[in-house]
Amino acid sequence: MKGFLLRFMVTGLAVLVASKIISGIHIDSVASGIVAVLVLAILNALVRPILYLLSAPFIVVTLGLFMLVINGFLLGVVSYLVEGFQVDGFWPAVGGAVIISLVSGFMNMFIAERGQVEVAMSHSHGRKIRHIN
């Protein structure tokens, strides 16, 4: 449960960052932002896998770029369903999907399934680096 809440907060932060960067995404209040993130999480869990499966040939042909269209579409659906969360068209939706994917993907790299923040470090013991001129 802790991991879910942490990932929910990460997605919320990613949506906030997208609304600050992309001029076509607007959040009117904290409550509408929270509801938008909740609806987006539900759509991503239930609808997105079905859309990915149905559009698999397009995803393969476009080398995965069609997934951005699907994610943008889902962001547009959230805009339609949640009052106070607006996405002003196709390109802001796709741009928002890119920003949300990048921010949440980067931040989720540091979160374990149990909700712990992880940092992996590697030390090279005994290895010497020589510079050749």
Buried (B, 14 or more C-beta within 10 A) or exposed (E): EEBEEBBBEBBBBBBBBBBEEBEBBBBEEEEBBBBBBBBBBEBBEEBBEEBBEEBEEBBEEEEEEBBBBBBBBBBBBBBEBBEBBBBBEEEBBBBBBBBBBEBBEEBBEEBEEEEEEEEEEEEEEEEEEEEEE
